[in-house]
Amino acid sequence: MVVFRNIMNKTSNFFKNHSFSTNDVTIGKNVTIGKNAVFNCKKVHIGDGSIIGNNVVVNADVFELGDYGTIYSGCFFPGPGEIHIGCNFWAGQHTIIDCQGNTLIGNNVGIGAHSQLWTHMKFGDVLKGCRFHSKQELRIEDDVWFVGHCLVSPGKYEARSMAMLGSLLTKGMAADRVYAGSPAIDITDKVGPQFSNKSFSDRIDYLKLKFEEFEHKENISLKSCVGIVNCNEDIKTYPQNIPVFNVTNYTYRKTGTNLEYRLMRHLLPNAKFLPIK
């Protein structure tokens, strides 16, 4: 973790290709920030393993991004206001995420390219009596997925809900439901929910398959380097210096090693784990 507080004059090399308007900046390990990224913020926190693309502009008062976030090039975060984002976040190219009414985004949230998420409506002449002048909180819970080209109004988007390509959302989304259309309607009874119940053995098999892919790609063996368990208590049977993945509650023991970083990046977005608190 790198912390830039009151030492901006000593970190000029870091700011060569991107800029921060504050010295209250906390950046985790293995973070990549692209060229011409601009953070017009009072406070910035970027978690371990995150990737921020070129020409990203953040105008929030507070910008917090958890571990292993991915923000592609050209994304825009208009403010002022606060935006707090959990782990394993994904935002496609040229996405707009507004935070004037404050934006709270949970873990494992995906927002497809060219989507727009808004918390405010402002332009009309209030002096003349325009009635459409407002801002409201946007709250997106864990495992929500906006597939792409979605237009999203402020409101509450509950856990594991999903919006299909090109959806126009004006009233939030209920948990475990799937929406589509303009305006979006609930189509879950037709297409089914985003998630199905996957057995413990199927989860183990899939994770082992992803590990085998990683071993082949990196030409290494994970046999003594990584563990898989179904209970947090079982983690204690492994050495403290190796990451261990719990396939029951989708958490892992975080070690901060370079191997762990590469493995986590390989698993995303198909297998998402949160650090044990």
Phi, psi and omega in degrees: 000130178250130181241123179249085177238117179063026178225028183302325182289349181257003186235033186298327180296322180295326185267014184298317186255355179209166188224149175235138179270002182229159172258008175266076186233126177238122184233130183282188179283151174056041178263137177242128177237125186285179181290146175062021172285136185232130179240096175270078190225161171270335180211136179227131171228125179235122185283172182303144171072010184278152178233125177239124188283184180291148170061028173279135180236126179239119180250019181285151172296313178235129178234115179236127180233126181285186181298145172058036171283151177227117179237113185283171188298148174079007178287150184227133180239086181287145179229207001285171183138183182246144174226123181240121186237137180280199183278158174060034179286151178216125177229121181287172185305140172060029173282144175246127176232105184278153179219022180299327178265009185076135185233127179240120183237128183281200181275151172062035181266134177241134180232113185290162185306143174067017174281157178227124180242124188237149174239356183222158172227108184212125169184319184303155184282101181295325179302324180274357176103017178301130184269351185258081182211102187202165169214150185207149181294143172249121183235118181241120185273181186300144171065022174281143181226118169260110194298318179164152180054034180268145172248122192235124176272162177297155182149197183247126180243105194280165190305137173067013175280165188210141176239126182287170183308129175077018182288145173248110188251123184239349187229020182079182179221143178275155182301139175063024179244155181241137185235154177201155174106179182221102357289156185290141175235161181285119180243018185301320181296340180268317187251347183088164180286170179297320186247146170248166178280110181260130184294160179301316181295324178294322178296316178301312182298319181292318180295320177297323177297317178295323176296319179296321176300317180296317179300318180294317181294320185265351181057048178222170175248135179263004189308316182253011186249341186217147177238157175231129180223172175240012180206137181299330178297326180294340180300330183295345179281351180257151176304149185295339189265011178237145177288142179230131186253127179261112185274001176274312181246009174059044174242168177211154175277121184272129179245339178079014180281161178294324176299316179300317179301312181296321179292316179299318179294327177291322182291326182288147358268007190280340178218115187246129180232148178250144179294141177295132181271000000 
